């Protein structure tokens, strides 16, 4: 029995290694997106702070030292840009080698002529940084699915994750999406561990990881809030030292804010004033995007877009039509490779089948320990609800954080089906293990 357990453990490692290599192998082939230029451009902050020792450039000022840099500094997360900047530094590129921000008002040739395209080697290395976040999400997803649905659920979920064309496309690009997926999943991992261990140091880990998550990309705050709400419900329903544990959870929340603050120099001078300013900038950006790009005009369109992007999920390579001409050859090359993934939904029939397995996963969730079930359920419910209510754009990558929710439930749904089938096919018992519960 011990030998079988040991063998399964090695199989898990081999499986995750195989899937990781698949994710990384497709990185060089990914079609280009203009936001990759902008993220690498944002990496200049790493040069300002760690090479030029010019901290004034990254601190908030009114009027701004550089209006463009300060604007995108407030609107976006910091961790991806620092990592891309540090990648440039360790690769031997100077500040002058870093490209300008992509200008969406210019055509392809004009952007190239003005130095807005990243150096190809630096672009590739930055993409590998993003893809490593995606690999980290793979490991986190395996752990979560194993906890909730057993080993078979973990294998199915990670296979879907690795072959998901939308996850691969956006997570491999040198943007913030790979980091966002990892952030949302790792916060849930820590939340489940807190349920299991109940140790004081886990509150510290939760606070630290939550701060890092929001500093990666701001929408990760949805996952953070969900885990905090879920665990607070557990504290209340557990009826053990409610006040004491609530104070600890508040402490974790305060720590998360401090971590976010430390990682955002633009907030240092007056963090209270930055909150409404960032919200106003975000509102202005959404207004501009809805005026110039494909947006939803009704609740029906919003629901249709949600279903199309989440369940059918054919990859959206660009949001501006003209890009079909600019990167068309790259798209063909990528789709003709073995590394572009396989649409799990892909068609209306596939989407319906995916939804059926998701529903079966809901039944499987009832077998999970109630405390773990609460934390996961709030996380899994709040993420899609928040995106459905707040996203006005027909942009697929804005739905990206919903995919792990669907994938986990789908993996659990397959496990649920196998659980029923093994009554009639006992040989399936060799491939199946029950979920881990406290």
MIKOL-931000 format. One record per residue (C-alpha): x, y, z. Coordinates in steps of 0.05 Angstrom, whole numbers. Example, Ala and Ser with C-alpha at 12.3 -4.5 7.8 and 13.67 -1.06 7.14 Angstrom:
<atom px="246" py="-90" pz="156"/>
<atom px="273" py="-21" pz="143"/>
***
This chain:
<atom px="0" py="0" pz="0"/>
<atom px="57" py="47" pz="17"/>
<atom px="91" py="31" pz="-49"/>
<atom px="26" py="48" pz="-87"/>
<atom px="21" py="114" pz="-50"/>
<atom px="94" py="129" pz="-66"/>
<atom px="83" py="112" pz="-139"/>
<atom px="22" py="157" pz="-144"/>
<atom px="62" py="214" pz="-114"/>
<atom px="114" py="206" pz="-168"/>
<atom px="59" py="202" pz="-221"/>
<atom px="32" py="269" pz="-195"/>
<atom px="101" py="301" pz="-203"/>
<atom px="110" py="272" pz="-273"/>
<atom px="41" py="294" pz="-294"/>
<atom px="52" py="366" pz="-270"/>
<atom px="121" py="368" pz="-302"/>
<atom px="92" py="345" pz="-368"/>
<atom px="37" py="397" pz="-367"/>
<atom px="86" py="451" pz="-346"/>
<atom px="131" py="436" pz="-405"/>
<atom px="71" py="441" pz="-451"/>
<atom px="54" py="510" pz="-424"/>
<atom px="125" py="535" pz="-432"/>
<atom px="137" py="504" pz="-500"/>
<atom px="85" py="548" pz="-533"/>
<atom px="111" py="614" pz="-506"/>
<atom px="154" py="633" pz="-567"/>
<atom px="95" py="623" pz="-615"/>
<atom px="43" py="667" pz="-581"/>
<atom px="16" py="723" pz="-625"/>
<atom px="36" py="793" pz="-603"/>
<atom px="-9" py="840" pz="-565"/>
<atom px="3" py="915" pz="-557"/>
<atom px="-6" py="911" pz="-481"/>
<atom px="58" py="870" pz="-478"/>
<atom px="95" py="932" pz="-501"/>
<atom px="61" py="973" pz="-447"/>
<atom px="78" py="923" pz="-391"/>
<atom px="151" py="920" pz="-411"/>
<atom px="151" py="996" pz="-416"/>
<atom px="124" py="999" pz="-345"/>
<atom px="185" py="958" pz="-325"/>
<atom px="224" py="1023" pz="-328"/>
<atom px="205" py="1032" pz="-255"/>
<atom px="253" py="977" pz="-237"/>
<atom px="308" py="1016" pz="-272"/>
<atom px="289" py="1080" pz="-237"/>
<atom px="293" py="1047" pz="-169"/>
<atom px="347" py="995" pz="-174"/>
<atom px="394" py="1020" pz="-228"/>
<atom px="387" py="1096" pz="-233"/>
<atom px="369" py="1105" pz="-159"/>
<atom px="320" py="1158" pz="-180"/>
<atom px="261" py="1146" pz="-134"/>
<atom px="230" py="1213" pz="-150"/>
<atom px="208" py="1184" pz="-217"/>
<atom px="163" py="1132" pz="-185"/>
<atom px="134" py="1174" pz="-128"/>
<atom px="69" py="1211" pz="-138"/>
<atom px="75" py="1284" pz="-156"/>
<atom px="26" py="1339" pz="-175"/>
<atom px="38" py="1360" pz="-229"/>
<atom px="67" py="1292" pz="-250"/>
<atom px="140" py="1284" pz="-268"/>
<atom px="116" py="1241" pz="-326"/>
<atom px="40" py="1243" pz="-336"/>
<atom px="37" py="1179" pz="-378"/>
<atom px="79" py="1138" pz="-330"/>
<atom px="42" py="1162" pz="-268"/>
<atom px="-25" py="1148" pz="-300"/>
<atom px="-10" py="1075" pz="-317"/>
<atom px="27" py="1068" pz="-251"/>
<atom px="-37" py="1083" pz="-212"/>
<atom px="-82" py="1041" pz="-257"/>
<atom px="-42" py="977" pz="-257"/>
<atom px="-10" py="925" pz="-212"/>
<atom px="64" py="931" pz="-196"/>
<atom px="92" py="860" pz="-190"/>
<atom px="91" py="840" pz="-264"/>
<atom px="123" py="905" pz="-286"/>
<atom px="178" py="899" pz="-234"/>
<atom px="192" py="828" pz="-256"/>
<atom px="194" py="848" pz="-329"/>
<atom px="240" py="906" pz="-311"/>
<atom px="286" py="862" pz="-270"/>
<atom px="287" py="813" pz="-328"/>
<atom px="313" py="868" pz="-372"/>
<atom px="365" py="887" pz="-321"/>
<atom px="393" py="817" pz="-310"/>
<atom px="391" py="806" pz="-386"/>
<atom px="439" py="864" pz="-394"/>
<atom px="392" py="914" pz="-426"/>
<atom px="400" py="987" pz="-407"/>
<atom px="344" py="1037" pz="-393"/>
<atom px="351" py="1064" pz="-464"/>
<atom px="337" py="994" pz="-492"/>
<atom px="267" py="992" pz="-463"/>
<atom px="213" py="1008" pz="-514"/>
<atom px="161" py="1063" pz="-510"/>
<atom px="88" py="1049" pz="-492"/>
<atom px="45" py="1021" pz="-548"/>
<atom px="2" py="1077" pz="-579"/>
<atom px="-66" py="1050" pz="-597"/>
<atom px="-80" py="1112" pz="-639"/>
<atom px="-24" py="1094" pz="-688"/>
<atom px="-19" py="1038" pz="-738"/>
<atom px="31" py="980" pz="-735"/>
<atom px="85" py="1012" pz="-777"/>
<atom px="82" py="1078" pz="-739"/>
<atom px="89" py="1042" pz="-672"/>
<atom px="149" py="1004" pz="-699"/>
<atom px="181" py="1068" pz="-727"/>
<atom px="174" py="1103" pz="-660"/>
<atom px="207" py="1047" pz="-620"/>
<atom px="144" py="1019" pz="-587"/>
<atom px="158" py="946" pz="-603"/>
<atom px="200" py="910" pz="-549"/>
<atom px="266" py="877" pz="-567"/>
<atom px="246" py="807" pz="-586"/>
<atom px="293" py="772" pz="-538"/>
<atom px="268" py="814" pz="-480"/>
<atom px="196" py="802" pz="-501"/>
<atom px="208" py="727" pz="-501"/>
<atom px="241" py="728" pz="-432"/>
<atom px="185" py="770" pz="-404"/>
<atom px="135" py="720" pz="-432"/>
<atom px="170" py="664" pz="-397"/>
<atom px="162" py="702" pz="-331"/>
<atom px="87" py="707" pz="-343"/>
<atom px="83" py="634" pz="-363"/>
<atom px="118" py="614" pz="-299"/>
<atom px="60" py="646" pz="-262"/>
<atom px="15" py="603" pz="-304"/>
<atom px="55" py="541" pz="-283"/>
<atom px="48" py="563" pz="-210"/>
<atom px="-27" py="566" pz="-221"/>
<atom px="-25" py="496" pz="-249"/>
<atom px="6" py="469" pz="-184"/>
<atom px="-43" py="508" pz="-141"/>
<atom px="-102" py="483" pz="-182"/>
<atom px="-79" py="411" pz="-175"/>
<atom px="-75" py="419" pz="-99"/>
<atom px="-144" py="452" pz="-94"/>
<atom px="-179" py="402" pz="-140"/>
<atom px="-147" py="344" pz="-102"/>
<atom px="-172" py="372" pz="-36"/>
<atom px="-243" py="382" pz="-61"/>
<atom px="-254" py="325" pz="-110"/>
<atom px="-198" py="275" pz="-103"/>
<atom px="-140" py="255" pz="-147"/>
<atom px="-181" py="243" pz="-210"/>
<atom px="-212" py="313" pz="-204"/>
<atom px="-142" py="342" pz="-199"/>
<atom px="-118" py="306" pz="-261"/>
<atom px="-178" py="326" pz="-302"/>
<atom px="-177" py="398" pz="-278"/>
<atom px="-103" py="408" pz="-292"/>
<atom px="-111" py="377" pz="-361"/>
<atom px="-167" py="425" pz="-379"/>
<atom px="-127" py="483" pz="-351"/>
<atom px="-65" py="465" pz="-391"/>
<atom px="-103" py="455" pz="-456"/>
<atom px="-149" py="516" pz="-448"/>
<atom px="-133" py="561" pz="-508"/>
<atom px="-154" py="625" pz="-473"/>
<atom px="-113" py="612" pz="-411"/>
<atom px="-53" py="593" pz="-454"/>
<atom px="-58" py="653" pz="-500"/>
<atom px="-65" py="706" pz="-446"/>
<atom px="-23" py="673" pz="-393"/>
<atom px="37" py="664" pz="-439"/>
<atom px="36" py="737" pz="-461"/>
<atom px="80" py="787" pz="-424"/>
<atom px="20" py="819" pz="-390"/>
<atom px="-13" py="812" pz="-322"/>
<atom px="-60" py="754" pz="-335"/>
<atom px="-14" py="697" pz="-317"/>
<atom px="0" py="731" pz="-251"/>
<atom px="-74" py="745" pz="-239"/>
<atom px="-93" py="672" pz="-247"/>
<atom px="-38" py="650" pz="-200"/>
<atom px="-57" py="704" pz="-149"/>
<atom px="-130" py="684" pz="-147"/>
<atom px="-113" py="610" pz="-138"/>
<atom px="-58" py="618" pz="-86"/>
<atom px="-103" py="661" pz="-42"/>
<atom px="-153" py="605" pz="-43"/>
<atom px="-99" py="554" pz="-26"/>
<atom px="-79" py="595" pz="35"/>
<atom px="-152" py="603" pz="55"/>
<atom px="-163" py="528" pz="54"/>
<atom px="-98" py="517" pz="93"/>
<atom px="-123" py="566" pz="145"/>
<atom px="-187" py="525" pz="152"/>
<atom px="-145" py="462" pz="163"/>
<atom px="-90" py="487" pz="208"/>
<atom px="-122" py="545" pz="246"/>
<atom px="-52" py="568" pz="264"/>
<atom px="-36" py="641" pz="280"/>
<atom px="20" py="643" pz="230"/>
<atom px="-29" py="625" pz="175"/>
<atom px="-65" py="691" pz="186"/>
<atom px="2" py="725" pz="172"/>
<atom px="11" py="684" pz="108"/>
<atom px="-60" py="701" pz="86"/>
<atom px="-47" py="775" pz="96"/>
<atom px="20" py="773" pz="60"/>
<atom px="-5" py="733" pz="1"/>
<atom px="-68" py="776" pz="-5"/>
<atom px="-27" py="839" pz="-10"/>
<atom px="17" py="808" pz="-63"/>
<atom px="-44" py="785" pz="-102"/>
<atom px="-75" py="854" pz="-107"/>
<atom px="-7" py="884" pz="-124"/>
<atom px="-3" py="834" pz="-182"/>
<atom px="-68" py="859" pz="-213"/>
<atom px="-123" py="897" pz="-178"/>
<atom px="-181" py="850" pz="-197"/>
<atom px="-148" py="798" pz="-153"/>
<atom px="-181" py="837" pz="-96"/>
<atom px="-245" py="800" pz="-114"/>
<atom px="-213" py="733" pz="-96"/>
<atom px="-182" py="763" pz="-34"/>
<atom px="-248" py="792" pz="-9"/>
<atom px="-283" py="726" pz="-24"/>
<atom px="-233" py="685" pz="18"/>
<atom px="-238" py="735" pz="76"/>
<atom px="-314" py="733" pz="74"/>
<atom px="-315" py="657" pz="70"/>
<atom px="-268" py="648" pz="128"/>
<atom px="-306" py="699" pz="170"/>
<atom px="-368" py="657" pz="159"/>
<atom px="-329" py="596" pz="182"/>
<atom px="-307" py="633" pz="245"/>
<atom px="-379" py="652" pz="262"/>
<atom px="-409" py="584" pz="248"/>
<atom px="-353" py="548" pz="284"/>
<atom px="-372" py="586" pz="348"/>
<atom px="-302" py="581" pz="377"/>
<atom px="-267" py="644" pz="400"/>
<atom px="-306" py="685" pz="349"/>
<atom px="-282" py="753" pz="372"/>
<atom px="-209" py="731" pz="378"/>
<atom px="-207" py="699" pz="310"/>
<atom px="-244" py="757" pz="278"/>
<atom px="-191" py="804" pz="305"/>
<atom px="-137" py="759" pz="275"/>
<atom px="-172" py="761" pz="208"/>
<atom px="-177" py="837" pz="211"/>
<atom px="-102" py="837" pz="226"/>
<atom px="-91" py="795" pz="164"/>
<atom px="-131" py="847" pz="124"/>
<atom px="-89" py="904" pz="152"/>
<atom px="-25" py="866" pz="135"/>
<atom px="-50" py="857" pz="63"/>
<atom px="-60" py="932" pz="57"/>
<atom px="9" py="945" pz="84"/>
<atom px="41" py="896" pz="34"/>
<atom px="3" py="929" pz="-23"/>
<atom px="24" py="997" pz="2"/>
<atom px="98" py="978" pz="5"/>
<atom px="96" py="952" pz="-66"/>
<atom px="64" py="1016" pz="-93"/>
<atom px="111" py="1075" pz="-85"/>
<atom px="60" py="1120" pz="-121"/>
<atom px="15" py="1111" pz="-59"/>
<atom px="67" py="1127" pz="-7"/>
<atom px="56" py="1202" pz="-1"/>
<atom px="-19" py="1198" pz="13"/>
<atom px="-52" py="1129" pz="7"/>
<atom px="-120" py="1154" pz="29"/>
<atom px="-122" py="1205" pz="-28"/>
<atom px="-99" py="1153" pz="-79"/>
<atom px="-161" py="1109" pz="-69"/>
<atom px="-213" py="1158" pz="-99"/>
<atom px="-163" py="1180" pz="-151"/>
<atom px="-151" py="1109" pz="-175"/>
<atom px="-226" py="1095" pz="-176"/>
<atom px="-237" py="1158" pz="-217"/>
<atom px="-182" py="1139" pz="-266"/>
<atom px="-212" py="1070" pz="-272"/>
<atom px="-281" py="1099" pz="-285"/>
<atom px="-253" py="1145" pz="-339"/>
<atom px="-217" py="1087" pz="-372"/>
<atom px="-279" py="1044" pz="-374"/>
<atom px="-319" py="1102" pz="-403"/>
<atom px="-267" py="1112" pz="-458"/>
<atom px="-264" py="1037" pz="-473"/>
<atom px="-340" py="1031" pz="-478"/>
<atom px="-342" py="1090" pz="-526"/>
<atom px="-289" py="1064" pz="-574"/>
<atom px="-292" py="988" pz="-567"/>
<atom px="-343" py="932" pz="-569"/>
<atom px="-385" py="938" pz="-507"/>
<atom px="-451" py="909" pz="-481"/>
<atom px="-515" py="950" pz="-491"/>
<atom px="-562" py="906" pz="-450"/>
<atom px="-565" py="853" pz="-396"/>
<atom px="-580" py="802" pz="-450"/>
<atom px="-516" py="819" pz="-487"/>
<atom px="-477" py="816" pz="-423"/>
<atom px="-504" py="746" pz="-407"/>
<atom px="-491" py="723" pz="-478"/>
<atom px="-420" py="749" pz="-476"/>
<atom px="-410" py="715" pz="-409"/>
<atom px="-434" py="648" pz="-436"/>
<atom px="-394" py="655" pz="-500"/>
<atom px="-328" py="673" pz="-468"/>
<atom px="-333" py="627" pz="-408"/>
<atom px="-363" py="564" pz="-436"/>
<atom px="-351" py="564" pz="-512"/>
<atom px="-285" py="602" pz="-502"/>
<atom px="-256" py="605" pz="-572"/>
<atom px="-193" py="648" pz="-564"/>
<atom px="-198" py="723" pz="-578"/>
<atom px="-130" py="743" pz="-603"/>
<atom px="-144" py="818" pz="-606"/>
<atom px="-197" py="869" pz="-587"/>
<atom px="-186" py="916" pz="-647"/>
<atom px="-206" py="888" pz="-715"/>
<atom px="-147" py="916" pz="-753"/>
<atom px="-101" py="871" pz="-713"/>
<atom px="-127" py="813" pz="-753"/>
<atom px="-86" py="840" pz="-811"/>
<atom px="-25" py="856" pz="-769"/>
<atom px="-17" py="790" pz="-732"/>
<atom px="-56" py="744" pz="-778"/>
<atom px="6" py="704" pz="-798"/>
<atom px="26" py="696" pz="-725"/>
<atom px="-43" py="670" pz="-708"/>
<atom px="-41" py="619" pz="-765"/>
<atom px="28" py="595" pz="-743"/>
<atom px="6" py="590" pz="-671"/>
<atom px="-58" py="552" pz="-686"/>
<atom px="-22" py="504" pz="-733"/>
<atom px="26" py="486" pz="-677"/>
<atom px="14" py="433" pz="-625"/>
<atom px="16" py="484" pz="-568"/>
<atom px="-46" py="528" pz="-579"/>
<atom px="-90" py="483" pz="-536"/>
<atom px="-157" py="450" pz="-548"/>
<atom px="-224" py="486" pz="-536"/>
<atom px="-259" py="445" pz="-483"/>
<atom px="-325" py="478" pz="-498"/>
<atom px="-311" py="503" pz="-568"/>
<atom px="-382" py="495" pz="-594"/>
<atom px="-452" py="503" pz="-565"/>
<atom px="-456" py="428" pz="-554"/>
<atom px="-388" py="428" pz="-519"/>
<atom px="-409" py="487" pz="-477"/>
<atom px="-472" py="450" pz="-454"/>
<atom px="-431" py="388" pz="-437"/>
<atom px="-382" py="431" pz="-398"/>
<atom px="-440" py="462" pz="-360"/>
<atom px="-468" py="392" pz="-344"/>
<atom px="-402" py="371" pz="-313"/>
<atom px="-400" py="437" pz="-275"/>
<atom px="-469" py="420" pz="-245"/>
<atom px="-444" py="350" pz="-227"/>
<atom px="-386" py="384" pz="-192"/>
<atom px="-435" py="422" pz="-148"/>
<atom px="-461" py="355" pz="-123"/>
<atom px="-390" py="330" pz="-110"/>
<atom px="-377" py="392" pz="-69"/>
<atom px="-429" py="368" pz="-18"/>
<atom px="-381" py="313" pz="3"/>
<atom px="-327" py="363" pz="24"/>
<atom px="-317" py="385" pz="96"/>
<atom px="-366" py="442" pz="110"/>
<atom px="-313" py="493" pz="130"/>
<atom px="-273" py="482" pz="67"/>
<atom px="-337" py="482" pz="26"/>
<atom px="-357" py="550" pz="52"/>
<atom px="-290" py="583" pz="36"/>
<atom px="-288" py="553" pz="-34"/>
<atom px="-362" py="566" pz="-49"/>
<atom px="-357" py="641" pz="-33"/>
<atom px="-294" py="646" pz="-75"/>
<atom px="-326" py="608" pz="-132"/>
<atom px="-390" py="648" pz="-129"/>
<atom px="-363" py="718" pz="-119"/>
<atom px="-312" py="717" pz="-175"/>
<atom px="-360" py="704" pz="-234"/>
<atom px="-415" py="747" pz="-202"/>
<atom px="-368" py="807" pz="-195"/>
<atom px="-344" py="800" pz="-267"/>
<atom px="-414" py="792" pz="-293"/>
<atom px="-438" py="855" pz="-258"/>
<atom px="-377" py="899" pz="-270"/>
<atom px="-350" py="882" pz="-339"/>
<atom px="-381" py="924" pz="-394"/>
<atom px="-334" py="901" pz="-449"/>
<atom px="-337" py="842" pz="-497"/>
<atom px="-264" py="827" pz="-481"/>
<atom px="-248" py="755" pz="-466"/>
<atom px="-187" py="766" pz="-422"/>
<atom px="-231" py="803" pz="-372"/>
<atom px="-265" py="737" pz="-358"/>
<atom px="-199" py="701" pz="-346"/>
<atom px="-205" py="694" pz="-271"/>
<atom px="-271" py="656" pz="-279"/>
<atom px="-239" py="599" pz="-317"/>
<atom px="-206" py="566" pz="-256"/>
<atom px="-274" py="566" pz="-222"/>
<atom px="-306" py="530" pz="-281"/>
<atom px="-247" py="483" pz="-288"/>
<atom px="-247" py="461" pz="-215"/>
<atom px="-321" py="446" pz="-217"/>
<atom px="-313" py="409" pz="-283"/>
<atom px="-258" py="366" pz="-254"/>
<atom px="-301" py="351" pz="-194"/>
<atom px="-360" py="335" pz="-240"/>
<atom px="-319" py="283" pz="-278"/>
<atom px="-298" py="255" pz="-210"/>
<atom px="-371" py="253" pz="-190"/>
<atom px="-389" py="215" pz="-253"/>
<atom px="-332" py="165" pz="-242"/>
<atom px="-354" py="157" pz="-170"/>
<atom px="-422" py="134" pz="-196"/>
<atom px="-393" py="90" pz="-251"/>
<atom px="-344" py="53" pz="-206"/>
<atom px="-404" py="19" pz="-174"/>
<atom px="-413" py="-17" pz="-240"/>
<atom px="-339" py="-19" pz="-260"/>
<atom px="-298" py="-37" pz="-197"/>
<atom px="-232" py="-33" pz="-236"/>
<atom px="-240" py="43" pz="-235"/>
<atom px="-223" py="41" pz="-161"/>
<atom px="-150" py="36" pz="-179"/>
<atom px="-153" py="105" pz="-212"/>
<atom px="-194" py="140" pz="-159"/>
<atom px="-181" py="170" pz="-91"/>
<atom px="-229" py="205" pz="-44"/>
<atom px="-219" py="280" pz="-32"/>
<atom px="-178" py="300" pz="28"/>
<atom px="-220" py="329" pz="84"/>
<atom px="-205" py="355" pz="154"/>
***
